[in-house]
């Protein structure tokens, strides 16, 4: 069986970087920027007032001094003249500072009367002038690759970029398998269960940046599975869930190999998730996940979500972070164990006592996984362990 690190490396080797496409700013939230955004002008493009008040010359500011108001400069309507000795221009936040002025006298320090202002006894030193290019200059860039945040989009808009070039989102076809499964809302027989993990996995991979398509449940026949796999022929990634009642992935692997799967590996030294397989299936990467709900979700988080990042041109390294154990845990066996856990109010992690791979309720309560190496000894409360957030990215 492969180690987790080797399996992950082989899955990432299946990544095919997505082509780029242009999208509007309004459609770019959460997408992955593929080309740098370059500012076409400075921001602000002119010296701008940072306060409401009066544009004046610093040399004219003295307690009790009187200045003649020669005009106004609201935002979006610059004053075209020049501020000379003993003069002031009424100005508002964001408006261009007129020529000749080098300071904003805030309105609280001025009393207006008869076309003049009188300066108060203790005027604020200011100057409340934002220099041209104070935020960024023409030619500044927003670097790719990056997942575009709301702040990124605001910056790109200020750089005068109406469209952005991003990576196309990988299409992931999710194929649940098994005669025992029925979709939510149906009436299962006494010997059937509800198909659940596909819905969680679709949400996980969409959060990673993919477009997820949840296909119909494939029956436990070669013909039925082949029909459903054919529906995924245009996908970039195919994820199968479970195999057949006769054995882990037996039917899926055999059917996929007969259909042209180039198998990279099968089975890894991990729990939950031992019956994992991967390979090329036509133009797509095919990842065969275990059928147990928690196993498929954990393997989706550990292996498939980083694959999506790699296809989008992002760093898929996904390093764990250290945390302190809230309570002791026992020794580990021969396989790496990804244990469901929850952080407490102090930031420590508490590992759930029940780790059965069918317990979705425990997964729902968890917010991280504690990573245990093969044959790791017992760990006491207060010891440091490695953790992986369940949320991605």
DOKE-924400 format. One record per residue (C-alpha): residue number from 0; z negated, x, y negated; residue in one letter. Coordinates in steps of 0.2 Angstrom, whole numbers, plus 5000, padded with zeros to 4 digits. Each point is the difference from the previous one (the first is absolute). Last residue first. Layout:
<rec nr="NUM" pz="Z" px="X" py="Y" rest="A"/>
...
END
This chain:
<rec nr="392" pz="4994" px="4954" py="4869" rest="X"/>
<rec nr="391" pz="4995" px="4991" py="5010" rest="X"/>
<rec nr="390" pz="4983" px="4991" py="5003" rest="X"/>
<rec nr="389" pz="4991" px="5005" py="5016" rest="X"/>
<rec nr="388" pz="4993" px="5015" py="4991" rest="X"/>
<rec nr="387" pz="4999" px="5016" py="5012" rest="X"/>
<rec nr="386" pz="4984" px="5008" py="5003" rest="X"/>
<rec nr="385" pz="4994" px="5018" py="5005" rest="X"/>
<rec nr="384" pz="4981" px="5002" py="5004" rest="X"/>
<rec nr="383" pz="4986" px="5008" py="4992" rest="X"/>
<rec nr="382" pz="4982" px="4999" py="5007" rest="X"/>
<rec nr="381" pz="4987" px="4989" py="4992" rest="X"/>
<rec nr="380" pz="4996" px="4990" py="5015" rest="X"/>
<rec nr="379" pz="5003" px="5010" py="5015" rest="X"/>
<rec nr="378" pz="5016" px="5004" py="5010" rest="X"/>
<rec nr="377" pz="5002" px="5001" py="5018" rest="X"/>
<rec nr="376" pz="5012" px="5013" py="5007" rest="X"/>
<rec nr="375" pz="5019" px="4999" py="4997" rest="X"/>
<rec nr="374" pz="5009" px="5001" py="5017" rest="X"/>
<rec nr="373" pz="5017" px="4995" py="4992" rest="X"/>
<rec nr="372" pz="4998" px="4999" py="4981" rest="X"/>
<rec nr="371" pz="4992" px="4985" py="4992" rest="X"/>
<rec nr="370" pz="5008" px="4992" py="4984" rest="X"/>
<rec nr="369" pz="4990" px="4987" py="4991" rest="X"/>
<rec nr="368" pz="5012" px="4986" py="4995" rest="X"/>
<rec nr="367" pz="4998" px="4990" py="4984" rest="X"/>
<rec nr="366" pz="4997" px="4983" py="4992" rest="X"/>
<rec nr="365" pz="4994" px="4991" py="5015" rest="X"/>
<rec nr="364" pz="4995" px="4981" py="5000" rest="X"/>
<rec nr="363" pz="5018" px="4995" py="5004" rest="X"/>
<rec nr="362" pz="5000" px="5013" py="5014" rest="X"/>
<rec nr="361" pz="4984" px="4993" py="5007" rest="X"/>
<rec nr="360" pz="5007" px="4982" py="5000" rest="X"/>
<rec nr="359" pz="5016" px="5007" py="5008" rest="X"/>
<rec nr="358" pz="4991" px="5005" py="5016" rest="X"/>
<rec nr="357" pz="5013" px="5003" py="5014" rest="X"/>
<rec nr="356" pz="4999" px="5019" py="4999" rest="X"/>
<rec nr="355" pz="4981" px="5000" py="5004" rest="X"/>
<rec nr="354" pz="4990" px="5010" py="4988" rest="X"/>
<rec nr="353" pz="4984" px="4991" py="4999" rest="X"/>
<rec nr="352" pz="4985" px="5010" py="4993" rest="X"/>
<rec nr="351" pz="5009" px="5001" py="4983" rest="X"/>
<rec nr="350" pz="4999" px="5017" py="4991" rest="X"/>
<rec nr="349" pz="4991" px="5000" py="4984" rest="X"/>
<rec nr="348" pz="5007" px="5011" py="4986" rest="X"/>
<rec nr="347" pz="4990" px="5006" py="4985" rest="X"/>
<rec nr="346" pz="5007" px="4996" py="4982" rest="X"/>
<rec nr="345" pz="4983" px="4995" py="4994" rest="X"/>
<rec nr="344" pz="5004" px="4981" py="5000" rest="X"/>
<rec nr="343" pz="5006" px="5002" py="5018" rest="X"/>
<rec nr="342" pz="5017" px="5005" py="5007" rest="X"/>
<rec nr="341" pz="5006" px="4991" py="5016" rest="X"/>
<rec nr="340" pz="5005" px="5007" py="5016" rest="X"/>
<rec nr="339" pz="5014" px="4997" py="5014" rest="X"/>
<rec nr="338" pz="5001" px="5015" py="5011" rest="X"/>
<rec nr="337" pz="5016" px="5011" py="5002" rest="X"/>
<rec nr="336" pz="4996" px="5009" py="5016" rest="X"/>
<rec nr="335" pz="5009" px="5016" py="5005" rest="X"/>
<rec nr="334" pz="5001" px="5000" py="5019" rest="X"/>
<rec nr="333" pz="4989" px="5010" py="5013" rest="X"/>
<rec nr="332" pz="4984" px="4991" py="4997" rest="X"/>
<rec nr="331" pz="4989" px="4999" py="4984" rest="X"/>
<rec nr="330" pz="4981" px="5003" py="4998" rest="X"/>
<rec nr="329" pz="4989" px="4986" py="4993" rest="X"/>
<rec nr="328" pz="4998" px="4994" py="4982" rest="X"/>
<rec nr="327" pz="4985" px="5002" py="4988" rest="X"/>
<rec nr="326" pz="4998" px="4989" py="4985" rest="X"/>
<rec nr="325" pz="5006" px="5000" py="4982" rest="X"/>
<rec nr="324" pz="5013" px="5014" py="5003" rest="X"/>
<rec nr="323" pz="5005" px="5010" py="4985" rest="X"/>
<rec nr="322" pz="5018" px="5000" py="4994" rest="X"/>
<rec nr="321" pz="5014" px="5013" py="4999" rest="X"/>
<rec nr="320" pz="5018" px="4995" py="4997" rest="X"/>
<rec nr="319" pz="5015" px="4999" py="5011" rest="X"/>
<rec nr="318" pz="5017" px="5006" py="4995" rest="X"/>
<rec nr="317" pz="5015" px="4988" py="4998" rest="X"/>
<rec nr="316" pz="5014" px="5014" py="5002" rest="X"/>
<rec nr="315" pz="5014" px="4988" py="4997" rest="X"/>
<rec nr="314" pz="5005" px="5007" py="4983" rest="X"/>
<rec nr="313" pz="5013" px="4988" py="4993" rest="X"/>
<rec nr="312" pz="5018" px="5000" py="5002" rest="X"/>
<rec nr="311" pz="5002" px="4981" py="5004" rest="X"/>
<rec nr="310" pz="5003" px="5004" py="5019" rest="X"/>
<rec nr="309" pz="4985" px="5012" py="5000" rest="X"/>
<rec nr="308" pz="4989" px="4986" py="4993" rest="X"/>
<rec nr="307" pz="5007" px="4988" py="5013" rest="X"/>
<rec nr="306" pz="4995" px="5012" py="5014" rest="X"/>
<rec nr="305" pz="4983" px="5002" py="4992" rest="X"/>
<rec nr="304" pz="4998" px="4981" py="5003" rest="X"/>
<rec nr="303" pz="5006" px="5001" py="5018" rest="X"/>
<rec nr="302" pz="4988" px="5013" py="5007" rest="X"/>
<rec nr="301" pz="4982" px="4998" py="4995" rest="X"/>
<rec nr="300" pz="5000" px="4983" py="4993" rest="X"/>
<rec nr="299" pz="5012" px="4992" py="5013" rest="X"/>
<rec nr="298" pz="4990" px="5009" py="5013" rest="X"/>
<rec nr="297" pz="4984" px="4992" py="4994" rest="X"/>
<rec nr="296" pz="5009" px="4983" py="4998" rest="X"/>
<rec nr="295" pz="5008" px="5001" py="5018" rest="X"/>
<rec nr="294" pz="4984" px="5005" py="5008" rest="X"/>
<rec nr="293" pz="4990" px="4987" py="4991" rest="X"/>
<rec nr="292" pz="5011" px="4986" py="5007" rest="X"/>
<rec nr="291" pz="5003" px="5007" py="5017" rest="X"/>
<rec nr="290" pz="5018" px="5000" py="5004" rest="X"/>
<rec nr="289" pz="5002" px="5019" py="4997" rest="X"/>
<rec nr="288" pz="5014" px="5006" py="4988" rest="X"/>
<rec nr="287" pz="5017" px="5005" py="5005" rest="X"/>
<rec nr="286" pz="5008" px="5009" py="4985" rest="X"/>
<rec nr="285" pz="5019" px="5000" py="4998" rest="X"/>
<rec nr="284" pz="5008" px="5010" py="4987" rest="X"/>
<rec nr="283" pz="5017" px="4991" py="4995" rest="X"/>
<rec nr="282" pz="5018" px="5006" py="5000" rest="X"/>
<rec nr="281" pz="5002" px="4997" py="5018" rest="X"/>
<rec nr="280" pz="4983" px="5000" py="5008" rest="X"/>
<rec nr="279" pz="4992" px="5017" py="4996" rest="X"/>
<rec nr="278" pz="4983" px="5003" py="5008" rest="X"/>
<rec nr="277" pz="4982" px="4995" py="5001" rest="X"/>
<rec nr="276" pz="4986" px="4994" py="5013" rest="X"/>
<rec nr="275" pz="4982" px="4996" py="4999" rest="X"/>
<rec nr="274" pz="4990" px="4994" py="5015" rest="X"/>
<rec nr="273" pz="4984" px="5010" py="4995" rest="X"/>
<rec nr="272" pz="4996" px="4990" py="4985" rest="X"/>
<rec nr="271" pz="4982" px="4997" py="4997" rest="X"/>
<rec nr="270" pz="4996" px="5013" py="5004" rest="X"/>
<rec nr="269" pz="5010" px="5015" py="5000" rest="X"/>
<rec nr="268" pz="5008" px="5013" py="5012" rest="X"/>
<rec nr="267" pz="5017" px="4994" py="4998" rest="X"/>
<rec nr="266" pz="5012" px="4991" py="5011" rest="X"/>
<rec nr="265" pz="5019" px="5000" py="5000" rest="X"/>
<rec nr="264" pz="5011" px="5013" py="4991" rest="X"/>
<rec nr="263" pz="5017" px="5003" py="4991" rest="X"/>
<rec nr="262" pz="5010" px="4987" py="5009" rest="X"/>
<rec nr="261" pz="5018" px="4999" py="4995" rest="X"/>
<rec nr="260" pz="5002" px="4982" py="5002" rest="X"/>
<rec nr="259" pz="5018" px="4994" py="5005" rest="X"/>
<rec nr="258" pz="4999" px="4982" py="5006" rest="X"/>
<rec nr="257" pz="4994" px="5005" py="5017" rest="X"/>
<rec nr="256" pz="4987" px="5011" py="4992" rest="X"/>
<rec nr="255" pz="4994" px="4984" py="4990" rest="X"/>
<rec nr="254" pz="5000" px="4989" py="5015" rest="X"/>
<rec nr="253" pz="4990" px="5013" py="5010" rest="X"/>
<rec nr="252" pz="4988" px="5004" py="4986" rest="X"/>
<rec nr="251" pz="4997" px="4982" py="4996" rest="X"/>
<rec nr="250" pz="4997" px="4994" py="5018" rest="X"/>
<rec nr="249" pz="4988" px="5014" py="5004" rest="X"/>
<rec nr="248" pz="4991" px="5000" py="4983" rest="X"/>
<rec nr="247" pz="4983" px="4999" py="5009" rest="X"/>
<rec nr="246" pz="5001" px="4992" py="5017" rest="X"/>
<rec nr="245" pz="5005" px="4985" py="5010" rest="X"/>
<rec nr="244" pz="4996" px="4988" py="4987" rest="X"/>
<rec nr="243" pz="5013" px="5006" py="4988" rest="X"/>
<rec nr="242" pz="5001" px="5012" py="4985" rest="X"/>
<rec nr="241" pz="4989" px="4998" py="4984" rest="X"/>
<rec nr="240" pz="5006" px="5000" py="4982" rest="X"/>
<rec nr="239" pz="5017" px="5007" py="4996" rest="X"/>
<rec nr="238" pz="5004" px="5008" py="4983" rest="X"/>
<rec nr="237" pz="5018" px="5003" py="4995" rest="X"/>
<rec nr="236" pz="5003" px="5010" py="4985" rest="X"/>
<rec nr="235" pz="5016" px="5001" py="4989" rest="X"/>
<rec nr="234" pz="5005" px="4982" py="5005" rest="X"/>
<rec nr="233" pz="5018" px="4995" py="5002" rest="X"/>
<rec nr="232" pz="4999" px="4998" py="5019" rest="X"/>
<rec nr="231" pz="4984" px="4990" py="5000" rest="X"/>
<rec nr="230" pz="5007" px="4984" py="5006" rest="X"/>
<rec nr="229" pz="5007" px="5009" py="5015" rest="X"/>
<rec nr="228" pz="4982" px="5005" py="5005" rest="X"/>
<rec nr="227" pz="4996" px="4981" py="5001" rest="X"/>
<rec nr="226" pz="5015" px="4998" py="5012" rest="X"/>
<rec nr="225" pz="4996" px="5015" py="5010" rest="X"/>
<rec nr="224" pz="4982" px="4994" py="5002" rest="X"/>
<rec nr="223" pz="5006" px="4984" py="5007" rest="X"/>
<rec nr="222" pz="5012" px="5008" py="5012" rest="X"/>
<rec nr="221" pz="4987" px="5013" py="5007" rest="X"/>
<rec nr="220" pz="4987" px="4986" py="5002" rest="X"/>
<rec nr="219" pz="4983" px="4999" py="4994" rest="X"/>
<rec nr="218" pz="5004" px="4989" py="4986" rest="X"/>
<rec nr="217" pz="5003" px="5006" py="4982" rest="X"/>
<rec nr="216" pz="4989" px="4992" py="4986" rest="X"/>
<rec nr="215" pz="5012" px="4996" py="4986" rest="X"/>
<rec nr="214" pz="5003" px="5013" py="4987" rest="X"/>
<rec nr="213" pz="4988" px="5005" py="4985" rest="X"/>
<rec nr="212" pz="5010" px="5008" py="4987" rest="X"/>
<rec nr="211" pz="4991" px="5013" py="4989" rest="X"/>
<rec nr="210" pz="5007" px="5007" py="4984" rest="X"/>
<rec nr="209" pz="4992" px="5017" py="4998" rest="X"/>
<rec nr="208" pz="4989" px="5008" py="4986" rest="X"/>
<rec nr="207" pz="4984" px="5004" py="5009" rest="X"/>
<rec nr="206" pz="4993" px="4983" py="4995" rest="X"/>
<rec nr="205" pz="5014" px="4993" py="5009" rest="X"/>
<rec nr="204" pz="4995" px="5010" py="5015" rest="X"/>
<rec nr="203" pz="4983" px="4993" py="5000" rest="X"/>
<rec nr="202" pz="5005" px="4982" py="4997" rest="X"/>
<rec nr="201" pz="5012" px="5001" py="5014" rest="X"/>
<rec nr="200" pz="4987" px="5008" py="5011" rest="X"/>
<rec nr="199" pz="4988" px="4986" py="4997" rest="X"/>
<rec nr="198" pz="5013" px="4986" py="5004" rest="X"/>
<rec nr="197" pz="5006" px="5009" py="5015" rest="X"/>
<rec nr="196" pz="4982" px="5002" py="5007" rest="X"/>
<rec nr="195" pz="4997" px="4982" py="5002" rest="X"/>
<rec nr="194" pz="5010" px="4991" py="5014" rest="X"/>
<rec nr="193" pz="4988" px="4987" py="5006" rest="X"/>
<rec nr="192" pz="4995" px="5000" py="5018" rest="X"/>
<rec nr="191" pz="5006" px="4992" py="5016" rest="X"/>
<rec nr="190" pz="4992" px="4995" py="5017" rest="X"/>
<rec nr="189" pz="4992" px="4984" py="4994" rest="X"/>
<rec nr="188" pz="5017" px="4995" py="4992" rest="X"/>
<rec nr="187" pz="5003" px="5003" py="4982" rest="X"/>
<rec nr="186" pz="5003" px="4987" py="4987" rest="X"/>
<rec nr="185" pz="5011" px="5007" py="4986" rest="X"/>
<rec nr="184" pz="4994" px="5003" py="4983" rest="X"/>
<rec nr="183" pz="4998" px="5018" py="5002" rest="X"/>
<rec nr="182" pz="5014" px="5007" py="5011" rest="X"/>
<rec nr="181" pz="4998" px="5000" py="5019" rest="X"/>
<rec nr="180" pz="4997" px="5016" py="5011" rest="X"/>
<rec nr="179" pz="4997" px="5001" py="5018" rest="X"/>
<rec nr="178" pz="5018" px="5002" py="5004" rest="X"/>
<rec nr="177" pz="5000" px="5017" py="4992" rest="X"/>
<rec nr="176" pz="5008" px="5009" py="4986" rest="X"/>
<rec nr="175" pz="4997" px="5001" py="4981" rest="X"/>
<rec nr="174" pz="5016" px="5008" py="4992" rest="X"/>
<rec nr="173" pz="4997" px="5007" py="4982" rest="X"/>
<rec nr="172" pz="5016" px="5004" py="4990" rest="X"/>
<rec nr="171" pz="4997" px="5013" py="4986" rest="X"/>
<rec nr="170" pz="5012" px="5001" py="4986" rest="X"/>
<rec nr="169" pz="4998" px="5015" py="4990" rest="X"/>
<rec nr="168" pz="4998" px="4997" py="4981" rest="X"/>
<rec nr="167" pz="5015" px="5008" py="4991" rest="X"/>
<rec nr="166" pz="4994" px="5015" py="4990" rest="X"/>
<rec nr="165" pz="4999" px="4998" py="4981" rest="X"/>
<rec nr="164" pz="5011" px="5003" py="4985" rest="X"/>
<rec nr="163" pz="4993" px="4992" py="4984" rest="X"/>
<rec nr="162" pz="5008" px="4987" py="4988" rest="X"/>
<rec nr="161" pz="4995" px="4996" py="4982" rest="X"/>
<rec nr="160" pz="4995" px="5018" py="4996" rest="X"/>
<rec nr="159" pz="4995" px="5001" py="4982" rest="X"/>
<rec nr="158" pz="4986" px="5013" py="5002" rest="X"/>
<rec nr="157" pz="4988" px="4986" py="4995" rest="X"/>
<rec nr="156" pz="5006" px="4990" py="5014" rest="X"/>
<rec nr="155" pz="4997" px="5014" py="5012" rest="X"/>
<rec nr="154" pz="4982" px="5002" py="4993" rest="X"/>
<rec nr="153" pz="4997" px="4981" py="5003" rest="X"/>
<rec nr="152" pz="5007" px="5002" py="5018" rest="X"/>
<rec nr="151" pz="4990" px="5015" py="5004" rest="X"/>
<rec nr="150" pz="4984" px="4991" py="4994" rest="X"/>
<rec nr="149" pz="5004" px="4985" py="5011" rest="X"/>
<rec nr="148" pz="5002" px="5012" py="5015" rest="X"/>
<rec nr="147" pz="5016" px="5007" py="5007" rest="X"/>
<rec nr="146" pz="4998" px="5009" py="5017" rest="X"/>
<rec nr="145" pz="5005" px="5018" py="4995" rest="X"/>
<rec nr="144" pz="5014" px="5012" py="5004" rest="X"/>
<rec nr="143" pz="5004" px="5003" py="4986" rest="X"/>
<rec nr="142" pz="4993" px="5006" py="4984" rest="X"/>
<rec nr="141" pz="4999" px="4990" py="4984" rest="X"/>
<rec nr="140" pz="5009" px="5012" py="4987" rest="X"/>
<rec nr="139" pz="4999" px="5006" py="4982" rest="X"/>
<rec nr="138" pz="5017" px="5003" py="4993" rest="X"/>
<rec nr="137" pz="4996" px="4991" py="4983" rest="X"/>
<rec nr="136" pz="4981" px="5004" py="4997" rest="X"/>
<rec nr="135" pz="4985" px="4991" py="5007" rest="X"/>
<rec nr="134" pz="4984" px="4992" py="4993" rest="X"/>
<rec nr="133" pz="4998" px="5009" py="4984" rest="X"/>
<rec nr="132" pz="5019" px="5001" py="4998" rest="X"/>
<rec nr="131" pz="5000" px="4996" py="4982" rest="X"/>
<rec nr="130" pz="4982" px="5003" py="4994" rest="X"/>
<rec nr="129" pz="4988" px="4985" py="5000" rest="X"/>
<rec nr="128" pz="4991" px="4999" py="4983" rest="X"/>
<rec nr="127" pz="4982" px="4994" py="5000" rest="X"/>
<rec nr="126" pz="4995" px="5013" py="4987" rest="X"/>
<rec nr="125" pz="4986" px="4995" py="5000" rest="X"/>
<rec nr="124" pz="4986" px="5007" py="4989" rest="X"/>
<rec nr="123" pz="4992" px="4982" py="4998" rest="X"/>
<rec nr="122" pz="4997" px="4997" py="4982" rest="X"/>
<rec nr="121" pz="4982" px="5001" py="4994" rest="X"/>
<rec nr="120" pz="4999" px="4992" py="4982" rest="X"/>
<rec nr="119" pz="5014" px="4988" py="5002" rest="X"/>
<rec nr="118" pz="5018" px="5002" py="4994" rest="X"/>
<rec nr="117" pz="5007" px="4987" py="4987" rest="X"/>
<rec nr="116" pz="5016" px="4993" py="5004" rest="X"/>
<rec nr="115" pz="5013" px="4994" py="4987" rest="X"/>
<rec nr="114" pz="5013" px="4986" py="4998" rest="X"/>
<rec nr="113" pz="4988" px="4989" py="4991" rest="X"/>
<rec nr="112" pz="4985" px="5002" py="5012" rest="X"/>
<rec nr="111" pz="4998" px="5008" py="5017" rest="X"/>
<rec nr="110" pz="4984" px="5008" py="5006" rest="X"/>
<rec nr="109" pz="5002" px="5015" py="5012" rest="X"/>
<rec nr="108" pz="4989" px="5008" py="5013" rest="X"/>
<rec nr="107" pz="5000" px="4986" py="5013" rest="X"/>
<rec nr="106" pz="5019" px="5001" py="4998" rest="X"/>
<rec nr="105" pz="5001" px="5017" py="5008" rest="X"/>
<rec nr="104" pz="5008" px="5013" py="4989" rest="X"/>
<rec nr="103" pz="5014" px="5007" py="5011" rest="X"/>
<rec nr="102" pz="5004" px="5018" py="4996" rest="X"/>
<rec nr="101" pz="5015" px="5011" py="4998" rest="X"/>
<rec nr="100" pz="5011" px="4990" py="4987" rest="X"/>
<rec nr="99" pz="5015" px="5008" py="4992" rest="X"/>
<rec nr="98" pz="5013" px="4992" py="5011" rest="X"/>
<rec nr="97" pz="4993" px="4983" py="5006" rest="X"/>
<rec nr="96" pz="4990" px="4999" py="5016" rest="X"/>
<rec nr="95" pz="5010" px="4989" py="5013" rest="X"/>
<rec nr="94" pz="4991" px="4985" py="5006" rest="X"/>
<rec nr="93" pz="4990" px="4999" py="5016" rest="X"/>
<rec nr="92" pz="4984" px="4993" py="4992" rest="X"/>
<rec nr="91" pz="5004" px="4993" py="4983" rest="X"/>
<rec nr="90" pz="5003" px="5007" py="4983" rest="X"/>
<rec nr="89" pz="4998" px="4995" py="4981" rest="X"/>
<rec nr="88" pz="5007" px="5015" py="4991" rest="X"/>
<rec nr="87" pz="4991" px="5010" py="4987" rest="X"/>
<rec nr="86" pz="5003" px="5010" py="4984" rest="X"/>
<rec nr="85" pz="4990" px="5011" py="4989" rest="X"/>
<rec nr="84" pz="5012" px="5015" py="5003" rest="X"/>
<rec nr="83" pz="5016" px="4995" py="5009" rest="X"/>
<rec nr="82" pz="5003" px="4990" py="5016" rest="X"/>
<rec nr="81" pz="5019" px="4999" py="5003" rest="X"/>
<rec nr="80" pz="5011" px="4986" py="5003" rest="X"/>
<rec nr="79" pz="5008" px="4991" py="5015" rest="X"/>
<rec nr="78" pz="4984" px="4991" py="5006" rest="X"/>
<rec nr="77" pz="5003" px="4998" py="5019" rest="X"/>
<rec nr="76" pz="5002" px="4982" py="5007" rest="X"/>
<rec nr="75" pz="4996" px="4999" py="5019" rest="X"/>
<rec nr="74" pz="4981" px="5001" py="4997" rest="X"/>
<rec nr="73" pz="4996" px="4995" py="4983" rest="X"/>
<rec nr="72" pz="5003" px="5012" py="4986" rest="X"/>
<rec nr="71" pz="4995" px="4994" py="4982" rest="X"/>
<rec nr="70" pz="5004" px="5004" py="4982" rest="X"/>
<rec nr="69" pz="4995" px="5010" py="4985" rest="X"/>
<rec nr="68" pz="4981" px="4997" py="5000" rest="X"/>
<rec nr="67" pz="4993" px="5010" py="4985" rest="X"/>
<rec nr="66" pz="4985" px="5011" py="5004" rest="X"/>
<rec nr="65" pz="4982" px="5000" py="4993" rest="X"/>
<rec nr="64" pz="4987" px="5013" py="5004" rest="X"/>
<rec nr="63" pz="4982" px="4995" py="5003" rest="X"/>
<rec nr="62" pz="4997" px="5012" py="5013" rest="X"/>
<rec nr="61" pz="5014" px="5013" py="5001" rest="X"/>
<rec nr="60" pz="5017" px="4999" py="5010" rest="X"/>
<rec nr="59" pz="5015" px="5005" py="4989" rest="X"/>
<rec nr="58" pz="5002" px="5017" py="5008" rest="X"/>
<rec nr="57" pz="5001" px="4992" py="5017" rest="X"/>
<rec nr="56" pz="5015" px="4991" py="4995" rest="X"/>
<rec nr="55" pz="5001" px="4982" py="5004" rest="X"/>
<rec nr="54" pz="5005" px="4987" py="5013" rest="X"/>
<rec nr="53" pz="4989" px="4985" py="4999" rest="X"/>
<rec nr="52" pz="4990" px="4990" py="5013" rest="X"/>
<rec nr="51" pz="5003" px="4994" py="5018" rest="X"/>
<rec nr="50" pz="4997" px="5014" py="5012" rest="X"/>
<rec nr="49" pz="5010" px="5013" py="5011" rest="X"/>
<rec nr="48" pz="5014" px="5001" py="4987" rest="X"/>
<rec nr="47" pz="5015" px="5009" py="5008" rest="X"/>
<rec nr="46" pz="5009" px="5016" py="4997" rest="X"/>
<rec nr="45" pz="5018" px="4996" py="5007" rest="X"/>
<rec nr="44" pz="5007" px="4998" py="5018" rest="X"/>
<rec nr="43" pz="4983" px="4996" py="5007" rest="X"/>
<rec nr="42" pz="5004" px="5004" py="5014" rest="X"/>
<rec nr="41" pz="5015" px="5012" py="4999" rest="X"/>
<rec nr="40" pz="5018" px="4994" py="5005" rest="X"/>
<rec nr="39" pz="5011" px="5000" py="5016" rest="X"/>
<rec nr="38" pz="4986" px="5003" py="5012" rest="X"/>
<rec nr="37" pz="5005" px="5006" py="5017" rest="X"/>
<rec nr="36" pz="4996" px="4990" py="5016" rest="X"/>
<rec nr="35" pz="5000" px="5012" py="5015" rest="X"/>
<rec nr="34" pz="5010" px="4994" py="5015" rest="X"/>
<rec nr="33" pz="4994" px="4992" py="5016" rest="X"/>
<rec nr="32" pz="4986" px="4989" py="4994" rest="X"/>
<rec nr="31" pz="4992" px="4990" py="5014" rest="X"/>
<rec nr="30" pz="4997" px="4982" py="4998" rest="X"/>
<rec nr="29" pz="4983" px="4992" py="4996" rest="X"/>
<rec nr="28" pz="5007" px="4991" py="4984" rest="X"/>
<rec nr="27" pz="5018" px="5003" py="4998" rest="X"/>
<rec nr="26" pz="5007" px="4983" py="4998" rest="X"/>
<rec nr="25" pz="4995" px="4997" py="4982" rest="X"/>
<rec nr="24" pz="5006" px="5017" py="4996" rest="X"/>
<rec nr="23" pz="5017" px="4996" py="5007" rest="X"/>
<rec nr="22" pz="5006" px="5008" py="5016" rest="X"/>
<rec nr="21" pz="5012" px="5014" py="5004" rest="X"/>
<rec nr="20" pz="5003" px="5005" py="5018" rest="X"/>
<rec nr="19" pz="4996" px="5016" py="5010" rest="X"/>
<rec nr="18" pz="5003" px="5003" py="5019" rest="X"/>
<rec nr="17" pz="4985" px="5001" py="5012" rest="X"/>
<rec nr="16" pz="4994" px="5016" py="5008" rest="X"/>
<rec nr="15" pz="5002" px="4999" py="5019" rest="X"/>
<rec nr="14" pz="4983" px="5003" py="5008" rest="X"/>
<rec nr="13" pz="5001" px="5004" py="5019" rest="X"/>
<rec nr="12" pz="4991" px="5016" py="4997" rest="X"/>
<rec nr="11" pz="4986" px="4991" py="4993" rest="X"/>
<rec nr="10" pz="4997" px="4992" py="5018" rest="X"/>
<rec nr="9" pz="5001" px="5017" py="5008" rest="X"/>
<rec nr="8" pz="4987" px="5007" py="4988" rest="X"/>
<rec nr="7" pz="4988" px="4985" py="5002" rest="X"/>
<rec nr="6" pz="5001" px="5002" py="5019" rest="X"/>
<rec nr="5" pz="4996" px="5019" py="4998" rest="X"/>
<rec nr="4" pz="4985" px="4996" py="4989" rest="X"/>
<rec nr="3" pz="4994" px="4986" py="5011" rest="X"/>
<rec nr="2" pz="5001" px="5011" py="5016" rest="X"/>
<rec nr="1" pz="5013" px="4997" py="5012" rest="X"/>
<rec nr="0" pz="4996" px="4994" py="5018" rest="X"/>
END
